[in-house]
Amino acid sequence: MFPRRHTLKLLAAALTFGALPLQHALAANAAPENKPKVALVMKSLANEFFRTMEDGAKAHQKQHATYDLVANGIKDETDTAGQIKIVEQMVAQRVNAIVIAPADSKALVPAMKSAIEKGILVVNIDNQFDVAALKEKGLSIPFVGPDNRAGAQLVGTHLAKQLKAGDKVGVIEGVSTTSNAQQRTLGFQDAMKAAGVQVVAVQSGQWEIEKGNTVASAMLREYPDLKALLCGNDNMALGAVAAVKSAGKTDKVKIVGYDNISAIKPMLTAGKIDATADQYAAKQAVFGIETALKALAEKTPQKALPVQVKTPVQLVTK
């Protein structure tokens, strides 16, 4: 017969070890099984637009908790090689879907083909893949995002009301190999042409404040009678504001941007920037993620996904 103390110890041990499988079972039941893993691959997180996009995606995942989210971004807007490596890492991790804002409309296409061939669903946001490059690879990747040309035309048309026919303006474009940069430039040009305003220069500021500042400064020196700078995003618009101030032309050269990041709002209020376009950064990734999740849930193959899902874009002024 065991001593009472020894019996109690055995009983405690039995209860302890017996509880472990129960706790494990409860934990397993609490978590949904086979949750899809979605990779969000963005451009430069130094850009407030993409930080806002990431925050919006994380908030959506936390609210719904029906999927796992892996969010990544590159060091700057031209780090195409870095973005390709991120995609390769996500493929190696066997994510179920990749929602990507490509740094280059053509260079990322082969990496997307590789991902799709391995059974990963791909959804394109923010910057559209080049249609010809996709066709060449036999790919169909849905673009979930705004009409960048129409958005830029909205901004340009608002600006044109404050200009006269024959006035000279410059366009500071994003990375020139990206579809959204090209489309925004076309939208600005559409608006200026309709108003009889001359676009005397189009140069790339690579989406960044410092480079936008450099390009704006050069344009102001080359065209001293310039009346406005139309910037493909708000980062470059911020750089243009500083360039105009340095040139002593704060009240003489109008500036417009695109994205409606929070840093631009005081500039709008102060009249240093005339207008921008809101394409709802916090929802941009969410629109893409929801498209991917719906396709995964319904087992929709890549080629059967819609070619385009349009999202809203709105003019923002003071």
Phi, psi and omega in degrees: 000130182285144173301151183303318182297318181293322179297318179296321179296317179297319180295317179297318180295318181297319179295320181297308182291329178290333182285334185299310178299325179295315179298318181298318180296319179296319180296319180296320181289331183288331184261132178299138181278150175055043177294133178292148177252123182247129176261125174258115182247112185252179174273213189294124176281000171284344178271124182304328180303316183280333173294320177295320177300315180297316178300318180297319179294317181294322178295321179296315180295320180294322182290322185264320176055024179262000180210162175260143182239133172239114183252133180222152175216166182259172188285326176209174190293342183252011182278064183296318180299321179295323179290323176298320179296320178299315179300316179298322177295319180294324176295317180296328179279358177058048174293160180274331181212149174240124175250115192231138169255094189292140178288336179220134186289340181249317189297334182274350185299314178301322178294324178292322178298316179299318180296314181297321179296337178267011175087013180266133178282136181238131176235135184259130176233166171067292183243117187287139174295148179296125185298317181294321179294322177294317181298320180300324180269000180069034184253150171232110181235120182293140174258119179251104183178181184278167172276099185296324180294315180295321179297315180292326178294323175302312181295315181296321179295320176298316179296317185301333179295341181256006179245169178245153176304135181094345176299153181254136178224161176237149177249124174260108188269156174287201177298121192293344179270005180259141182298319183293327176295314180298317182293322179292320177299317178298320178297317177298315181295322177303313183293319181291321179297318180298331182264358181074022179267141183272125170269105187268346181204141171229116180224150182276130172254008174054029177071003190248150184300307185298315181288326175297321178296316181297314180294316179299316180300317180295319179296319181294326177288317183287326181235082184297342180261018179298136183257340182199155174237122180256114189254134183292344169207170185288331176302310181293328177296321176297320176296322180293323178301315180295322180293318179295320178296316180297328180277358180070031184236029184306321182263005185247339182238120179275152182227137172231156181228203182197127174132327181060048175288161185296328181295342183274341187298317176296330179290323177294315180299321182278353180081011179281335172235134189275325182194162174211179178238133178262117176248022171057069183306317183296338182258348184304309180291323181300317177304315180292318180297316180295324176296317180293315182297320179297316180295320179294317182296323182267002180056040179282124180290158183308313185290343181267359180288154179296148181292322182212141173235108184282137177242161188287153171218139188220141176291136177233126178232184179303000000 
